[in-house]
Amino acid sequence: MNAHSNLQILACGAASDLCQAVAQVASGERSASEEIEASIRAADGAASRHAFVRRFDAMARATASAVD
């Protein structure tokens, strides 16, 4: 991939959701644990059923807990 393509990808709506989540955690509005649980629920959903070869939920939860 070239750098221009990567900039296009980062400029899409999905990145703003991640940026918003980071801002909410940084401001104390939400906890990292709440955010990771929402992400895990989304990954468990039907739309994501075949999206992941391997998940690291325990590592993600431990990292979120350390951030909190």
N, C-alpha and C positions, 0 to 999 in steps of 0.2 A: 504494500500500500504506500502511496505517496503522502507527504505531509498535507497537501491540499485536501485529499480525501479525508484524512483524519480530522482536520478542522471542520469539515462539513458534518461529519458524524457528531462531533462534540457540540456543534451548534444546534442540534435537533432538540426536540422537547424532552426526551428522556434525560438528558444531562441536567436540565433545569430542575427536574424532580430530585435528582441526587444532590444538587447544590442546595436546594431548599431543605432537604433532610439534614445535610451537614450544618446548615445555618441554625436549624431548630435545635439540634443537639448541642451546638456550641453556645447557644443562648440559654439553654436550660429549659426550653419550651417542651422538648421531648427527650426521652433518654435513648441512648444508643440501643439498649435492650428492646425498647418498644419498636424501634425502627427495624431491627434485625428480625424480630418476631413477625412483623408485617411482611417482610421480604420472604421469610420462610413459608408463611401462609400462602403467599402468591406463588412460590415455587411448587407448593403442594397442589395447586389448582389444576384443573383439567387442561387449561391452555398451555401449561408448562410441563405437562406430564412427560413428554419426550424431549425436553430441552436440555436436560442435564445428564451427562454420563456418570458423573460422580459429584456428590455434594459434600460439603464440609460444615454441616450445621453446628456440630459441637465446637469446632474451632471458631466459627463466626459468633456463637453465643459467648464463648470465653473472651474473645476480643472485645465484644460490645460491653461485657461486664467490666473489663479493665478500663474502658473509656469512661464508663459511668463512674 
